[in-house]
Amino acid sequence: MELTSTFSIAERAEPLEQSDIRAVTQQVEAVGGINLGQGICDLPTPQPIRRRAQQAIADDHSIYSHYAGIEPLRRGIVEKEQTYNDVPVSAPDEVVVGVGSTGCFVSAAFTLLEEGDEVILFEPFYGYHRNILELTGATIRYVPLGGPDSTFDRATVEAAVTDDTKAVVVNTPANPSGKVWTRDELSRLLGLMQDHDLVAVTDEIYEYMLYDGAEHVSLASLPGAYERTITLSGFSKAYNVTGWRLGYAVAPAPIADKMGLMNDLLYICAPRPLQHAALAAFEDLSDDYVPNLRDDYAARRRLLCETLEDIGFEVPWPDGAYYTLANFDALAETRTGFGDDKEAMKTLVREAKVASVSGRSFYEDPADGRSQLRFCFAKELPVLEQACEQLREAFG
Ligand SMILES: Cc1ncc(COP(=O)(O)O)c(C=O)c1O
């Protein structure tokens, strides 16, 4: 509908548009195809977590919680961050439970950044990081990082740092590349942060999805890093509750304090009954939950990456997360419909009824992603098998 009134949309809202990801979702739904585009995990939520949610509602845990989250959940997060991540968090007042890790990223960004500040973002990036950073009015300095094998180069980052640089965003394991930052890379990044007095926001939402012996290292676990790091994670991906909107941030109390108040202002609190249910992730799941999850994803990764390789994609096998950012230059030499990433995305929907995401979604300059498509393998195995069969039939 065209608006006939004279008021204008705010400048910050003008550039917002439906992402390619949403658009391709609609296209693939229209042809009854399979969506390997959107990072939606369609696996079931573990029963103990669902049961606790039902119980929490039955117990009428329905009113606002403390803005930073219920105390038992924050205690559980402290323990998890100490044991799994080796992060030296010591008390619940260093934890903020928010509306997904995305809500925590928003609170972190608005707590740290304002117009005049600069922030370093590595490419390929996760679109929400870019778009949320833009809302703060800060200037984004993009630094190319490449695929899972590419290493962090201090000189390249240093060249992007100015007197106004305040923060750097790290995503490990990364969406879309699957890169897992090594201890050595993070140490070098920390050196740079210390030399230039920078803060890091690290998004570690895929911390359990690791392959071929890759190790998840939290930046905040390195000596001297905790005081200048906001660590983000959440329940969405590890426990298949993306729609629950439950994530958390861990940071030194003075930062967590302000972030909590920002969280209060923006959201009041994360959904209360679901905070109670999330405790099941720490208390009710068996010890083999994470190893099983890893094995399951490793099998899916193999299936998808082998299929894509067999039909002509060049596939950097991800070390972590559940995406691959595959290159179709070789396919474009023998097939029509692969002129660029948008065309390739449409060709796959038309000929294989499989959705992917155009590479341009992950770069400042769309040309940098023109030969790439991102595929997500967080699907029920039969669905992924069907998608791979359709890809082989169409392009094999
Ligand atoms: C890197 C990254 N961070 C955060 C999220 C969203 O996490 P949450 O559901 O906790 O907001 C996603 C989802 O795709 C993601 O890829």
The ligand as an SDF file (V2000), in Angstrom:
LIG
                    3D

 16 16  0  0  0  0  0  0  0  0999 V2000
   26.3610  -15.5510   13.8740 C   0  0  0  0  0  0  0  0  0  0  0  0
   24.9750  -15.5710   14.4120 C   0  0  0  0  0  0  0  0  0  0  0  0
   24.7170  -14.9380   15.5660 N   0  0  0  0  0  0  0  0  0  0  0  0
   23.4760  -14.9320   16.0800 C   0  0  0  0  0  0  0  0  0  0  0  0
   22.4260  -15.5650   15.4490 C   0  0  0  0  0  0  0  0  0  0  0  0
   21.0610  -15.5060   16.0660 C   0  0  0  0  0  0  0  0  0  0  0  0
   21.1170  -15.9850   17.3600 O   0  0  0  0  0  0  0  0  0  0  0  0
   19.9080  -15.7810   18.3750 P   0  0  0  0  0  0  0  0  0  0  0  0
   18.8020  -16.6580   17.9410 O   0  0  0  0  0  0  0  0  0  0  0  0
   20.4920  -16.1770   19.6970 O   0  0  0  0  0  0  0  0  0  0  0  0
   19.5470  -14.3540   18.3310 O   0  0  0  0  0  0  0  0  0  0  0  0
   22.6410  -16.2180   14.2530 C   0  0  0  0  0  0  0  0  0  0  0  0
   21.5190  -16.8730   13.5400 C   0  0  0  0  0  0  0  0  0  0  0  0
   21.5870  -17.2090   12.3950 O   0  0  0  0  0  0  0  0  0  0  0  0
   23.9510  -16.2290   13.7200 C   0  0  0  0  0  0  0  0  0  0  0  0
   24.2140  -16.8460   12.5700 O   0  0  0  0  0  0  0  0  0  0  0  0
  1  2  1  0
  2  3  1  0
  2 15  2  0
  3  4  2  0
  4  5  1  0
  5  6  1  0
  5 12  2  0
  6  7  1  0
  7  8  1  0
  8  9  2  0
  8 10  1  0
  8 11  1  0
 12 13  1  0
 12 15  1  0
 13 14  2  0
 15 16  1  0
M  END
$$$$
